[in-house]
Amino acid sequence: MLRKFYLSLLIACASWPLLAGEPIVIDNTEALLTGEWILGTTQPDKHGSDYHHISTTPGDATATAIYRPDIPSSGVYHVEIFYPQHSNRSTASPWRISCARGEIIAHVNQTLLGGQWLRIASACPFEKGTNGFVMLSNNPPDAGMRGTNPVRVIADAVRFVPAGKDASHTALPSNGAIKIANYFLQLTVQGKGMVTFAQQSGADFHRLTLSAQPAEGHVFQEWSGALSGARNPITVELSTNLHIGATFARAGIGAIVDNRDAEFSGQWSVSERAWPGTRYEDYHFSTAIAGEPTATAIFRPNLPKTGLYDVYIWYASGSNRATNALWEVVSTDGTVSRHVDQTVNGGTWVLLASNRLF
């Protein structure tokens, strides 16, 4: 069953200053803990020398960890967390951010993206002093057992970053949503990776720049739902509820050569816009002629190791494309030629040759 977790995003107004001081870091030993937390030291991707963990429980929480910063000056801050990941962690650990304009609830998948600072809220206004806080509870939606092991939540470190010092992207909750003004942006992630967003300021606050960030050993493959193709990052306008999918695939040992990296001879033009099915931002095109070629495009990969490779191409199809575009694969074991009908099958990887020695 797909669970939807909602993160309400608060929009800071101009009356709250953008500060440029140093981040405020609160480690787990400085947090206020209630319940029977266990001190852990074994995980290598922790912040500092230790962290706290506890089993989860359905219903009301039996344990909390409260991180209460002493804010030196009222202003806008980003909130980030640090934790060691593990397969027994909650996929929706509940983090409550309380600031001057209300509360944000962020559900975080602690089986992934550990050992680094992960932003769970952007542009939160905090008043000077200790009124604001961040709290982790042990009652996530996936509380209980996972197989024969209890699901656990991890309390490690939290930091508050002045918005004037760092304006990087905010992580979207996987298989969840954010609410901006009156609209939801729902995200579904397939594979291992995350999607972050940056929000434009002022009257364009509803315009978001989305960035797909694969986990180690994976690559971003494509958008789905309200988006398509593989342009990354990409900007969307949230003027209605949107459902967007991001697919990540396990990385193979190979290489992708985009048109911008190819070697061109003859007369080529660059598309002025991203035609549907374009792999990245644009593509090159040339007029087809009969007889000997007057223009070529050579895609030369920098491969990580010698071996057998499958060769694919990606193109934007159209009714004015050649139905027999000539592609040649030159490898150690010879040359293979293939004619491709580029009026069809665009917007996906098309196999040219298999098991070629490079």
N, C-alpha and C positions, 0 to 999 in steps of 0.2 A: 504494500500500500504506500502510495506517495504521500508523504506528510509535507504540508506547506508551513513554513516558518516565516513570520513577518517581522521585518525590521522597519520601524517608523523613523524616518530621517527628519531631523529638525533643521530648519533653515535659519542660519544666523543672520541678523539684520545689521545694518551699517552702524548702529549705535554701539556695538560691541567691537572693541579694537582688535586688530590683528597684531599679536605680539611677536617678538623675535627673540625671546629668551631661550634658555636651555631646557630640554625636556625634564619633567619630574618623573623619576622612576621609583616605584614602590615594589619591593620584592615580597615574596610570600611570607617571610619571617616578620615583615612589618605590617602585614594585613591583620585585621581583626577576624579571628576564626571562631566560629561556633560549631559545635558538633564534634564528632570523633574523626578528625583528619589524621592521616598518617604521613609522616615525613619521609620523603624518598630521595635517594641520591644516585641510583644506579643508571638512570637514563643519560646518555651523553649529550643530548641536544637541549639541555636545561639552561635556564638563566642563573648564573651564580653557581653555588655549590649544592643547592637542593631545591625541592619543590614539595608541595602537599598534594595528596590525592585521597579520594574517598569513594566508596560505592554509592551508586545512585538508587533512588527510591521513587516509585510512582506516587502521585498525589502531592501532598505538602512536603516542602523541603525539611530535612532534619539537620542540615548543615549549610553554612554560608561562609564565604570569604569576602570581607569588605575592604576595599582599597580606597582610603580617604586621603586625597592630596591636600596639602596646605598651599593653596593657590596664592602666589605673591602679588599678582595684579589681575583684576577682572579683565577677561578677554575671551577670545575664541581659541579652543584647543581641539586637537584630534586625540582620540583614545585608541591605544594599541595594547595588545596582549602578547605574551611570550609563554610558550609551554613546550614540553617534550611530547612528541606524538607517539602513539602506539595503537596497535589493533584493538586493544580492549577499551579504548576511550569512547566517550559519547560522540556521536555524529551531530549532536545538536545541543552542546553544553550551553545553558542559558546565562547570558551576561546582561545585567541591568545597569544602564548608565543613567545616573541622575544628575542633571545640570540645571541651569537657571531657567530654561524654557520647558522643562518637563522631563520625560523619561524616554529612553530608547531601549528596546529589548533586541539583542542580537544573539542568534543561535550559531554556534561555531562547531565545525567538524574537527575534533581534536585527534582524529586518526590520521590527519594530513597536515602538511605545511607547518610542522613543528620546527623548533630551533631557529626561529626568526621572529621579528616583530610583525604582527598581523593587525592591520587597522580594522576596528569594528565600528567606529563612528567618526564622522568628520564634522568639523565646524560646530562643535558644541560650546555654547557660552557658559563659562564658569565664573561665579563671583569670587572676589578675593576672600580668602579664608578656607574653612573646612566644611562648607555646606554641601558640596558635591561629592559624589562617590561612585565607585563601580563595584558591583556585587555579583559573585558567582554562587549559584545554588546547586544542590545535588538532586534536583528533580527535573531532568530534561525529558523531552517527549519519548526518548528511547530508553528510559530508565528500566532497570531490572537485570536480566541475564541475557548474555549473547552466547548461545551454546551452553557450555558448562562454566563460563566465566562471568563474573559480575561486570556490568558496564560501569566505568569510573569517569569522574571529572577531575581535571587537573588545575590547581591554583599555583601559578608560578609568579610571573611578574606582570605589572601593568605600568604603562607610562603615558603621560599627558604631554603632547607635543604642541607648543605654541604654533598656531596656524600660520603666522607670518614667517616661521622658520622652515616649515616643511608643508608643502601642499600636494603631496603625492596622492595616488589613487586609494580609494577605499574598497575593501573586499566586499563583494556581494555574497549573501548567504547562498550556498549551493542548495538547489532544489527548494528555494524560498523566494522571498520578494522584498522589495523596498517600496515604501510609500512616499511619494513626493507630491506635496499639495494634495490633490484629490485623486491621484492615479497610482496604480501599482505597476511596478516592473517585476515580473515573475521570471525567475531563472531556473532552468533545468540543465544540469551538467551531466554529460556522459563521459566516462573515462576519468583520468586523474589530472586535475588542474583546477584553476580558479578563475573567476572573472572579477576585475576591479573596475571602478568607475570614478571619473572626475566630473564634478558638477560645475557648470559655468556660473559666473556670478551675475548679480543684477537681474535685469528683466529676463535674461536667458537662462535662469536657474533650472528650467525644465529640459535644457539640452545637456545630454550626458555623453561623455566619451568613454566607451567600453574598451577594456583591454583584456584579452584572453592570455593567461599565463600558465603554461603547462608545468606539471610537476616534473621532477628530475626523471629522465628516461622516457619522456612522452613529448608529443608535439601537438600543437593546435591544428585541428583538421578543418572545421567549418562551423558556421552559424546556422541555426534553423529557427523555425517559428516565424516571428516578425522580421527576422533578418535572414540573409542568404549569402553564400560565398564565403571567402576566407580573408576579407580585408581586416587587418588588425594593426592598430586599434581602429574603431569605427564609432561614429557619432550618431546618436538617436535622439529624437524629439519625443518627450513624454507628454503628449497631448491627449492620450487615451490609455486605457490599461493595455499593457503589452506583455506577451509571453515569448521569451527568447531562449533558445537552446544553444549550448556550446559543447562541441564534441572534441574530445582529446583522444589521441591514439598512441599506442606504444611506439616509441621511436625505433626504427630499424637502423642498420649501419649503412648509410647512404648519403645522398645529398640532393638538395633542390636548387636548381639554377633558374632564376626568374629572368624575364626578358631584359630587365635592366642590367643583368650581369652577362648577357650573351655578347658575342662578337658579330657585328653586322657589317656587311658589305653591300654596296648598291643603294638604291633609293627605298627608304623605309619611313613611315610616319608613325607617330605615337597617338593613341586614342586620346581624345579630349575629355572623355568621361569613362567611368567604369561600366562597360557593357555587361548586361546580365551574364553571369558565368565566368567573369574575369577572376583569375586566381588572387591577384593582389590589387594594386592601385590602377594599373593600366596594361596595355599590350601594344606591340608593334604590328603594323600591317603593310603589305606591299601589293601592287597590282600584278596579277598573274599574267604571264606571257607564254606564247608557244615557242618551242625550240630551246636553245641554250639559255640557262638561267642568267639573269643580270643582277640578282640580289640573293644573298644567303644570310642565314642566321645560325651561328654555331654556339651550341650550349656545351661548354667544357666543364665537367665536374671536377672538384678537388676531393677525391674519394679517400676515406680514412684507411682503407686497407685493400690489398689485392684479393679478388674473389669473383664469384658469379653474381651478377646483378640483373634484375628485371628493369626495363626502361619504360617509363610512362610519359605521356604528354598531357598538358592541360590547355584548353583554348576556349574562347567564347564563340559559340556557334552562331550562324546567321545565314539568311537566305542568299546573301551575296558572296558566300565563301566558296572556295574551290571544293569540288566533290572528289578530287584526286590529288590533294596536296602531297608532295613527295617529301618523305622523311627518311634519312639514312642514319643508321646506328653504326658507328665506327668503333670497334673494340679490338682487343688483342687477337681474337679468333676470327677476324674478318669484318666485312661490312654487310649489313642487312638493310634492304630497302623496303619501304612500305608506303602505299598510297592511302591517305586518310580522307574520308568525306567530312569536311569541317562545317557542313550545313546542319549536322546533327551531332548528338552526344556531347555537347559542350557542357562546361561547368562541372566536370568530373575528370578523374584520371583515366586516360585511355592507354591501354597496353600496346607498346610498339614491338618489343622483343623480350624474350625470356632467356634466362640463364646465359647471359653474355659475359665473357671473361674480360674484366678490366683490371 
